[in-house]
Amino acid sequence: MVTDGQVRRLMACIQREKSLSVAAVSRIVHSGDPLPQVTAVTIAEVNLSSYDALLVGA
């Protein structure tokens, strides 16, 4: 189960406009790893509904 702390960390990263890979999001949500350093930013449309399965651990 995803904890409130994990969701807060993910939301904080998104609010700071950081670019994250799906693998990085998975690590943050499931293992509590420190937030990754961003070295490049890619701007693209993202369908956030695709993250639902990731957040529930599917």
N, C-alpha and C positions, 0 to 999 in steps of 0.2 A: 504494500500500500504506500502511496506517495504521502509524505508528511507535509504539514503546513510550511515548515522550514524549507523544504525542497522547492515547493511552489514559489515561496517568497524569493528564494535565490534566483530561480529561473526568471521570474517577473522583473526583478531588479536588473538582471542582465539585459533583458529585452528593452526595458525603459531607458537604459543607458545607450541604446542604439548599437549594441554590439552585434557583430555577425557571428552566428553559431552554426556549426554543422549539426546534423541529426545525431551523429555519434557523440558530440560534446553535450548536447541536451540530454541524451540518454545517460551519460556518465554523471551529470549533475543531478538528475532526478533519482537515479537508482543507487549511486554510491556515495554521494556527498563530496566528490572531488572538488578541489578549488576551481573557481571560474577560470577558464582558459584566457591567455593573453591573446588579443586580437592583433594580427599583423596586416590584415587586408580586409576591406569591406566590399561586399558585393550587394548591390541593390537590385531586388527583384520582388515580384509579387509572390506572396506565400499564402497558400490555402491552409489556414491554421486548423481546420477540421481534421487534417491528416495527422496532427499531433495527438489527437484523442487516444488512439491506440497506443502510442508511445507512453503517454502519461499514465495509463493504467497497466503498463508492463506487458502488453501483448507482444 
